């Protein structure tokens, strides 16, 4: 059995949204991906510059808004816990919920609110009673999230989306373009994976700021 490529994402991130959309297209074509969570708020918190001392899983869902990334801590935590609740209904349900919430937030510009989460759950076809029950078991969902964030730290994830191949190679990609076309998704994924596994050992590719990508 082929091991899946792990895909670390944060609902806050538009690049992660595009990465999940690309993976969803490839998954429909038979490619195996597993969704994983990574918190940009926790990863970018000033208290964690040297040691991990601030955990998003220890914050309340009514914490006051802060500045910068901190104003997103509660919406982000709410979305992560809901994602883990959706995952209890199976992999297909988890993918459907993740895509629905990403699209609500980044296409329709809706906040990561309780209302948006419940609409996403309906769009994903989740069992609403089971979803509500899973959300109510908040300590269990926090424990699941904390374990996944610990796993991300072991990999060295710092941004989203980060893909971890079955062979161990891992990289963050800044997806500037969205596609839901199977042929294009396959072409792009082949390119990304080739770069990642190349013996050339390319560590960073970043366009010069005065040389935007050429459009056809």
ZIJO-V438920 format. One record per backbone hydrogen bond with DSSP energy under -1.0 kcal/mol. CO is the residue of the C=O (numbers start at 1). NH is the residue of the N-H. Records with the same first field share a line. If there is no record, write none. Layout:
BEGIN
CO: NH / NH
END
This chain:
BEGIN
5: 34
6: 164
7: 36
8: 162
9: 38
10: 13
13: 17
14: 18
15: 19
16: 20
17: 21
18: 22
19: 23
20: 24
21: 25
22: 26
23: 27
24: 28
26: 31
27: 30
32: 5
34: 7
36: 9
39: 43
40: 44
45: 48
46: 49
51: 53
55: 58
56: 59
67: 70
68: 71
69: 72
70: 73
72: 76
73: 77
74: 78
75: 79
76: 80
77: 81
78: 82
79: 83
80: 84
81: 85
82: 86
83: 87
86: 89
87: 90
90: 94
91: 95
92: 96
93: 97
94: 98
95: 99
96: 100
97: 101
98: 102
99: 103
100: 104
101: 105
102: 106
103: 107 / 108
104: 110
111: 113
113: 117
114: 118
115: 119
116: 120
117: 121
118: 122
119: 123
120: 124
121: 126
122: 125
127: 131
128: 132
129: 133
130: 134
131: 135
132: 136
136: 138
137: 141
138: 142
139: 143
140: 144
141: 145
142: 146
143: 147
144: 148
145: 149
146: 150
147: 151
148: 152
149: 153
150: 154
151: 155
152: 156 / 157
161: 173
162: 8
163: 171
164: 6
165: 168
169: 165
171: 163
173: 175
181: 185
182: 186
183: 187
184: 188
185: 189
186: 190
187: 191
188: 192
189: 193
190: 194
191: 195
192: 196
193: 197
198: 201
208: 211
END
